[in-house]
Amino acid sequence: MMGNFLDTFFGKEVLIELTGEGRHIGILIDAGSDILVLYDGTQYVYLPFLHVKHLKLNINIKNAKIPTPTDSEPFDNRDEITYRKILTNAKGLFVKLNVTGNQLIHGYVTNVLTNYFVFYSPAYKTMYIPLLHLKWLIPYNSNTSLYALENDFFPVNPSTIPLSRTFEEQLKKLEGKLIFLDLGTHSHKIGQLNKVDKGVIEFITADETRLFYNIDHIKTVHSPYLT
């Protein structure tokens, strides 16, 4: 447990402020050494404590009280939960998650490595996401079909590129390839990964501008070469 201060919050409605100006309101259901679990009235929200700026009891009387959940958590949490265990338990289940800005990513976790995890999205295909940057994860109901697509659309092993232990080692396998950083939302985050060296990537944009990115600040990577 991350601290006895949470004891007073269990079973109560709380408001949690996250980095990036995000917030969640819900009943605090569970907590581990590095993760919190809220129930917001319709779904369970898993929040790595790393991005929690502060939490407090939600005393805004204008809000309707959130009902206590009648179903069990989506994951088997008989032991103390951790961020890594939640990701591992989420493998193969449809989830939505937030990593950068207000953009949501839908799909499922396929692998969990030392400091990153591999995620398959129908929109972006195979993605590499550092553990450092996941803000929250919400499992879908087991009956949900993403985008109304048939389950056959989702490959069991979506990429044939072997996986390395660390995010930096994995990026080296994409040297010379076109990649998208942080979902490719800006033109300077779409380009060729020229070189990876000692925590920095050399990146070449469409107009041949050379940029150097600190790997610690890269939130997601996907590529046309990752099916």
Beta strands, then each sheet from edge to edge (+ up, - down):
strand 1: 13-18
strand 2: 23-31
strand 3: 35-39
strand 4: 44-48
strand 5: 52-57
strand 6: 95-100
strand 7: 103-112
strand 8: 116-121
strand 9: 125-130
strand 10: 136-139
strand 11: 178-181
strand 12: 190-197
strand 13: 200-205
strand 14: 210-214
strand 15: 221-222
sheet 1: 4+ 3- 2+ 1- 5+
sheet 2: 10+ 6- 7+ 8- 9+ 15- 11+ 12- 13+ 14-
end
